[in-house]
Amino acid sequence: MESEEMQDALERAGLTSYQADAYLTLLDLGIAPAVDVAKRSSVPMSQIYKVLDDLEDEGYVETIDREQLHARPRDPVDVLNNLRSYSEVLKDTADEIEDRWKEPHQTDHQMSVVKHQSTIHDRVRSSIAEADHAIELAATIDQVESLLPALRDAHDDGIIVRLSVYNHSASTNVLDELDLDGAALEVRECEIPGPFLAVVDRRHTYFAPNDRSRDPYGVIVNDDILSFIFHWYFQTCLWAVQPQVHTTRDGPLPYISIEEFIQDFIELYWDGVGIHVVAHGWDNNEERMRTVSGPVTNISYTGSEFDTETPSLEQLAGFATVELQTEHGSYSIGGWGAVFEDMEVHELVVADLHLPNPVDGGPVDDVESGGSGPQSADADSPSGDGAGTGRVEDSGTTSSEGSRTN
């Protein structure tokens, strides 16, 4: 290392230019008269004594009174420790500056644009770890692999994880490339590359263009209304039309989309099958999370009064309402953003199915678990205690963001 670089480093560590020069000179000379130090350095003779006194106070040198003042470097242990400690502080500062540069500006805005897609992936990993209810994720095989530990932890905590994996190689099987056991409740496969997208707890959205984009950037959204737009893109383009390739649960899958429930059960409802459900969500009247259960008494959506076929997502995009009969009377549930219904449902599980009586059309024996209905509840259902009883239950503490608390 050149002397100029060493002097610059000492100055960065807190020494003045004269102090650094005098100290380096003494390292070369060993013990020497003060006047010799001044002659061999840039320190003026008129200031050399004060410079050496200051260095002694700082622990760099010690002075010796002889016929004339001498100085010599002290054992550099303390100096080295100070320099190394200062070096660590600089490194930590550099790391913190880098982190803050990558983070979006802390403002009151509900949407931020970041310059690096790696920031999006890091933020998603943290958001998955803090999830309360549900995660919708669309990503490449490599991206999913990097998030698998976080996804498994979330799945183990009871978080509903719906995963759509981009796989544009016909020769590659997603299940051969990824060990998805315990990572997601359901996995679907997309053959066409698309953007990285994660929607967490209906409020937090993370978006980045696919790898082929010429403009790498990321978008972070912290708003339930804006997140709904991304959810609908996920639902229509990355989920509903894609084939299921994996599930980690035997038996019924909980619905986090009322539209999917209606598509799966509307024909059974028309045929007179008694459908008992357990719904968990945000009660719009009491402004708190709760769980309700009871038989379905009506299903309505755009054009339902004239429909004879399973409705499309396009029809269900306008409005979709399911009415239950609880012990307190009729109770309506709607999907994401529901304001006219009694509940904005976050999770819905089919708890019981009853075949119609062939004589009077009334329900008869229960359909056994895994029977003719698309999904029926088992012992693992989140609210199975109230299944089919027409009960309304509290589910936990009030949560303005609709976080699941049971």
VOMAR-614987 format. One record per residue (C-alpha): residue in three letters; x, y, z. Coordinates in steps of 0.05 Angstrom, whole numbers, padded with zeros to 5 digits, always signed. Example, Ala and Ser with C-alpha at 12.3 -4.5 7.8 and 13.67 -1.06 7.14 Angstrom:
<tiros>
Ala+00246-00090+00156/Ser+00273-00021+00143/
</tiros>
This chain:
<tiros>
Met+00000+00000+00000/Glu+00028+00068-00019/Ser+00042+00120+00035/Glu-00008+00168+00004/Glu-00063+00115+00009/Met-00044+00100+00082/Gln-00045+00174+00099/Asp-00113+00182+00065/Ala-00140+00123+00106/Leu-00114+00152+00171/Glu-00146+00218+00155/Arg-00212+00182+00142/Ala-00203+00150+00210/Gly-00200+00218+00243/Leu-00128+00244+00241/Thr-00109+00310+00211/Ser-00063+00313+00151/Tyr-00004+00334+00195/Gln-00018+00280+00247/Ala-00023+00225+00196/Asp+00042+00247+00162/Ala+00080+00252+00228/Tyr+00056+00184+00251/Leu+00076+00150+00185/Thr+00144+00184+00190/Leu+00155+00157+00260/Leu+00135+00087+00236/Asp+00194+00092+00187/Leu+00243+00124+00236/Gly+00225+00088+00300/Ile+00248+00134+00356/Ala+00270+00203+00333/Pro+00277+00276+00356/Ala+00217+00319+00342/Val+00258+00364+00297/Asp+00277+00304+00253/Val+00204+00284+00247/Ala+00188+00355+00223/Lys+00245+00353+00173/Arg+00224+00285+00145/Ser+00150+00304+00140/Ser+00106+00360+00117/Val+00094+00385+00188/Pro+00121+00456+00200/Met+00173+00461+00255/Ser+00128+00510+00292/Gln+00073+00458+00298/Ile+00110+00393+00307/Tyr+00107+00393+00384/Lys+00032+00404+00385/Val+00022+00351+00331/Leu+00062+00300+00372/Asp+00025+00318+00436/Asp-00042+00307+00401/Leu-00018+00240+00373/Glu+00003+00220+00444/Asp-00066+00238+00470/Glu-00097+00195+00416/Gly-00052+00136+00435/Tyr-00011+00134+00371/Val+00057+00155+00398/Glu+00093+00168+00463/Thr+00141+00226+00475/Ile+00207+00223+00514/Asp+00240+00283+00546/Arg+00316+00282+00534/Glu+00361+00340+00516/Gln+00308+00351+00463/Leu+00239+00321+00455/His+00238+00252+00423/Ala+00178+00211+00400/Arg+00166+00139+00381/Pro+00106+00098+00357/Arg+00068+00062+00411/Asp+00049-00012+00406/Pro-00003-00008+00351/Val-00052-00057+00383/Asp-00102-00003+00402/Val-00091+00034+00337/Leu-00103-00029+00297/Asn-00167-00045+00336/Asn-00192+00026+00325/Leu-00177+00023+00251/Arg-00210-00045+00243/Ser-00270-00023+00282/Tyr-00275+00039+00239/Ser-00269-00005+00177/Glu-00328-00047+00201/Val-00369+00016+00213/Leu-00353+00039+00142/Lys-00373-00029+00114/Asp-00438-00029+00154/Thr-00452+00041+00130/Ala-00440+00021+00058/Asp-00487-00039+00066/Glu-00541+00005+00097/Ile-00535+00057+00041/Glu-00542+00001-00010/Asp-00604-00026+00025/Arg-00636+00043+00030/Trp-00620+00057-00043/Lys-00657-00007-00063/Glu-00716+00006-00018/Pro-00773+00049-00045/His-00780+00118-00015/Gln-00818+00118+00050/Thr-00877+00162+00033/Asp-00952+00159+00042/His-00963+00136-00030/Gln-00998+00069-00039/Met-00955+00049-00098/Ser-00879+00052-00108/Val-00836+00037-00168/Val-00766+00008-00154/Lys-00707+00004-00201/His-00685-00067-00187/Gln-00726-00130-00193/Ser-00683-00162-00139/Thr-00715-00112-00091/Ile-00784-00141-00109/His-00761-00212-00095/Asp-00731-00192-00028/Arg-00794-00156-00007/Val-00838-00214-00028/Arg-00796-00261+00015/Ser-00808-00216+00075/Ser-00881-00207+00060/Ile-00892-00283+00054/Ala-00861-00291+00123/Glu-00911-00240+00151/Ala-00973-00265+00114/Asp-01037-00276+00155/His-01084-00310+00106/Ala-01070-00321+00033/Ile-01015-00316-00020/Glu-01024-00316-00096/Leu-00957-00324-00132/Ala-00938-00329-00205/Ala-00864-00340-00219/Thr-00812-00378-00259/Ile-00783-00444-00235/Asp-00719-00409-00212/Gln-00758-00355-00175/Val-00802-00406-00141/Glu-00741-00446-00121/Ser-00711-00385-00086/Leu-00777-00374-00048/Leu-00790-00447-00028/Pro-00765-00442+00044/Ala-00810-00382+00057/Leu-00869-00415+00022/Arg-00862-00479+00063/Asp-00860-00439+00127/Ala-00924-00402+00106/His-00958-00467+00086/Asp-00940-00498+00153/Asp-00971-00438+00188/Gly-01037-00451+00153/Ile-01031-00397+00100/Ile-01068-00412+00035/Val-01016-00412-00020/Arg-01038-00414-00093/Leu-00978-00420-00139/Ser-00975-00413-00215/Val-00908-00434-00245/Tyr-00884-00409-00313/Asn-00855-00467-00353/His-00848-00454-00427/Ser-00805-00515-00440/Ala-00846-00574-00464/Ser-00789-00621-00444/Thr-00788-00598-00372/Asn-00836-00622-00319/Val-00848-00572-00262/Leu-00854-00629-00212/Asp-00787-00657-00234/Glu-00753-00589-00226/Leu-00785-00569-00160/Asp-00800-00605-00095/Leu-00867-00573-00082/Asp-00889-00617-00024/Gly-00910-00572+00034/Ala-00900-00508-00006/Ala-00969-00494-00034/Leu-01040-00516-00027/Glu-01049-00519-00102/Val-01001-00510-00161/Arg-01018-00495-00233/Glu-00973-00491-00294/Cys-00968-00435-00347/Glu-00935-00452-00413/Ile-00928-00379-00434/Pro-00878-00334-00396/Gly-00909-00278-00356/Pro-00893-00227-00303/Phe-00871-00242-00232/Leu-00932-00229-00189/Ala-00948-00239-00115/Val-01012-00217-00080/Val-01008-00225-00005/Asp-01068-00219+00042/Arg-01108-00181-00010/Arg-01069-00116+00004/His-00996-00124-00014/Thr-00977-00134-00087/Tyr-00909-00143-00119/Phe-00901-00141-00194/Ala-00842-00144-00242/Pro-00841-00155-00318/Asn-00816-00222-00344/Asp-00742-00234-00356/Arg-00748-00215-00430/Ser-00769-00144-00414/Arg-00720-00090-00437/Asp-00739-00045-00378/Pro-00726-00080-00312/Tyr-00767-00049-00256/Gly-00814-00069-00201/Val-00880-00044-00173/Ile-00900-00049-00099/Val-00973-00036-00080/Asn-01000-00030-00010/Asp-01074-00021-00023/Asp-01131-00071-00026/Ile-01168-00037-00084/Leu-01106-00033-00129/Ser-01086-00103-00108/Phe-01154-00127-00132/Ile-01135-00109-00203/Phe-01073-00153-00199/His-01113-00208-00166/Trp-01163-00208-00223/Tyr-01106-00214-00273/Phe-01079-00273-00234/Gln-01148-00305-00229/Thr-01166-00298-00302/Cys-01099-00306-00338/Leu-01054-00345-00292/Trp-01102-00390-00253/Ala-01171-00406-00279/Val-01148-00426-00349/Gln-01085-00464-00327/Pro-01082-00539-00311/Gln-01071-00562-00239/Val-01007-00601-00232/His-01000-00610-00157/Thr-01038-00605-00091/Thr-01013-00620-00021/Arg-01081-00633+00009/Asp-01128-00693+00007/Gly-01200-00673+00006/Pro-01231-00604-00001/Leu-01192-00542-00019/Pro-01215-00477+00013/Tyr-01241-00424-00035/Ile-01211-00354-00031/Ser-01250-00334-00093/Ile-01326-00335-00089/Glu-01327-00337-00165/Glu-01293-00405-00165/Phe-01342-00431-00114/Ile-01402-00410-00157/Gln-01372-00441-00219/Asp-01361-00507-00183/Phe-01428-00512-00147/Ile-01480-00474-00187/Glu-01504-00535-00224/Leu-01511-00576-00160/Tyr-01550-00518-00131/Trp-01596-00517-00191/Asp-01606-00592-00183/Gly-01631-00581-00113/Val-01570-00607-00075/Gly-01567-00577-00005/Ile-01500-00541+00002/His-01477-00522+00072/Val-01416-00477+00075/Val-01371-00444+00127/Ala-01351-00373+00107/His-01296-00331+00141/Gly-01288-00258+00125/Trp-01300-00185+00141/Asp-01369-00168+00167/Asn-01387-00102+00134/Asn-01440-00085+00185/Glu-01401-00099+00249/Glu-01333-00082+00218/Arg-01296-00142+00244/Met-01274-00211+00223/Arg-01323-00267+00236/Thr-01344-00337+00214/Val-01414-00356+00192/Ser-01442-00423+00170/Gly-01507-00448+00141/Pro-01542-00475+00079/Val-01539-00437+00014/Thr-01608-00408-00002/Asn-01592-00367-00064/Ile-01537-00353-00114/Ser-01541-00291-00157/Tyr-01496-00258-00208/Thr-01502-00219-00272/Gly-01553-00255-00316/Ser-01566-00311-00266/Glu-01641-00306-00274/Phe-01635-00328-00346/Asp-01575-00375-00340/Thr-01577-00450-00354/Glu-01501-00461-00360/Thr-01442-00451-00313/Pro-01427-00376-00313/Ser-01362-00350-00341/Leu-01314-00307-00301/Glu-01336-00250-00345/Gln-01408-00257-00319/Leu-01384-00263-00247/Ala-01340-00201-00253/Gly-01399-00154-00246/Phe-01428-00180-00181/Ala-01433-00248-00147/Thr-01472-00260-00083/Val-01485-00323-00043/Glu-01539-00322+00011/Leu-01539-00367+00071/Gln-01593-00383+00122/Thr-01564-00374+00192/Glu-01599-00379+00259/His-01605-00303+00257/Gly-01636-00301+00188/Ser-01611-00291+00117/Tyr-01538-00271+00110/Ser-01506-00251+00044/Ile-01433-00260+00025/Gly-01395-00229-00032/Gly-01325-00231-00061/Trp-01265-00185-00057/Gly-01288-00113-00047/Ala-01360-00131-00029/Val-01396-00071+00001/Phe-01470-00087-00008/Glu-01467-00157+00021/Asp-01462-00172+00095/Met-01393-00203+00087/Glu-01332-00196+00043/Val-01312-00269+00044/His-01239-00287+00051/Glu-01246-00362+00056/Leu-01303-00409+00041/Val-01307-00484+00054/Val-01362-00532+00033/Ala-01380-00569+00098/Asp-01439-00613+00076/Leu-01477-00635+00015/His-01548-00663+00018/Leu-01581-00698-00042/Pro-01652-00675-00057/Asn-01709-00720-00035/Pro-01736-00754-00098/Val-01808-00745-00073/Asp-01812-00674-00048/Gly-01746-00645-00070/Gly-01722-00638+00002/Pro-01652-00660+00025/Val-01638-00731+00044/Asp-01575-00767+00068/Asp-01510-00729+00070/Val-01462-00739+00013/Glu-01401-00774+00041/Ser-01335-00738+00043/Gly-01305-00741-00026/Gly-01373-00756-00057/Ser-01407-00726-00117/Gly-01396-00652-00099/Pro-01333-00619-00125/Gln-01309-00606-00054/Ser-01335-00623+00015/Ala-01306-00606+00083/Asp-01265-00653+00126/Ala-01237-00649+00196/Asp-01184-00600+00173/Ser-01235-00547+00152/Pro-01219-00480+00185/Ser-01289-00472+00214/Gly-01316-00543+00214/Asp-01347-00536+00283/Gly-01404-00495+00256/Ala-01412-00533+00191/Gly-01484-00543+00169/Thr-01514-00516+00234/Gly-01534-00447+00210/Arg-01490-00415+00263/Val-01457-00346+00263/Glu-01391-00347+00301/Asp-01341-00295+00323/Ser-01273-00309+00292/Gly-01226-00265+00332/Thr-01206-00194+00341/Thr-01225-00136+00297/Ser-01178-00124+00239/Ser-01185-00065+00193/Glu-01145-00100+00139/Gly-01185-00164+00142/Ser-01128-00207+00169/Arg-01148-00276+00189/Thr-01148-00283+00264/Asn-01179-00350+00281/
</tiros>
